[in-house]
Amino acid sequence: MTRDFMTMRRIGVMQELTRTDKRRLRAQRFEREAEKSVAEKSATTATIERETALAWLDRYYAEAMSTAIAEQLDQAKLEIQAAESAYRAGRGNQADIFNSRSAFAFLEDKASDIRRRIGNANIVLARWIGDAAQLPLGDKPAVDSIRLDEATLEAQLGHHPELAVLAKQEDIATTEAQLAKANKKADWSIEVAVQKRGPGYSDMASVGLSVPLQWDRKNRQDRELSSKLAQVEQARAEREDALRAHVAEVRAMLNEWHTNRQRQIRYEQELIPFARSRTEASLASYRGGKATLADVLVARRSEIDVRLQALQLGQETDRLWAQLNFLFPQYGHTQPLRSRANKDF
């Protein structure tokens, strides 16, 4: 440490004097990132509410199908007993017994498949609301209207949580471009230091001022600014494209929802009553000896298919309703989802 006269111990403090506009832009960037996090939280909330509603509806309709099949199984048991009684009395044949048992086995297979669907739906529902999924379901919510105004759809979707995230990403890119432009003006630095030298030499103090030189600005600062401006254009294009895609998707879902609602009315007012009347007419003809048990079974199976198709259509329609109604978070962030999901659905 003392072999050379320039050897010394040095301690100092350096402070960069950042320009006011740079400090403001850096603060803005962090604020935009915080706003983006809030938008992401809102998007996640909407997803949780939407997936909870879909899982609830899947279980609701699976249980409704199970109830419909259970009613048909009771009828099928009576038909087996009627076929066996007719065969013993000499008014029927053995084929009727086999046909009625075959119809009963078909319904049991349907019931097993629907029990599987109930179990799967319950597992998915438990993924969102936990142990509350084991509770009995309440009444179905009002699904005749949605919270979207179709006349101002594009304006509403401009505030969609996922699009809000992209908008905040665009704001961040814009702030970074402004910061890159501000960086073309260098910041100064000031330093104060003390040098402790050997015993044969006096100690020293120094004050320094550093001014960075903007060398080769065309290939350094200008290129950085061009890159940030290109990122702004990319973020804006991605947001606009996402908005157009989202509007088109929602309009298609709205069109399908309206069409399905019309089909539901047709099932309720025409197809299901016709299928029920056909079954009743076939059963009356069979009791009067004017129709065979096979005719009754065909009518019964047709009625089952129509009722299940109506329930399947109802499930599809209500799933569309849930996807449309929960594009935006319906509840605040403070109320726990687990305590309210089974109550409201």
PyMOL commands that set and color helices and strands:
alter all, ss='L'
color gray80, all
select helices_A, chain A and resi 20-88+94-134+150-157+161-182+217-219+221-287+293-325+337-344
alter helices_A, ss='H'
color red, helices_A
select strands_A, chain A and resi 8-17+188-197+204-210
alter strands_A, ss='S'
color yellow, strands_A
deselect
rebuild
show_as cartoon
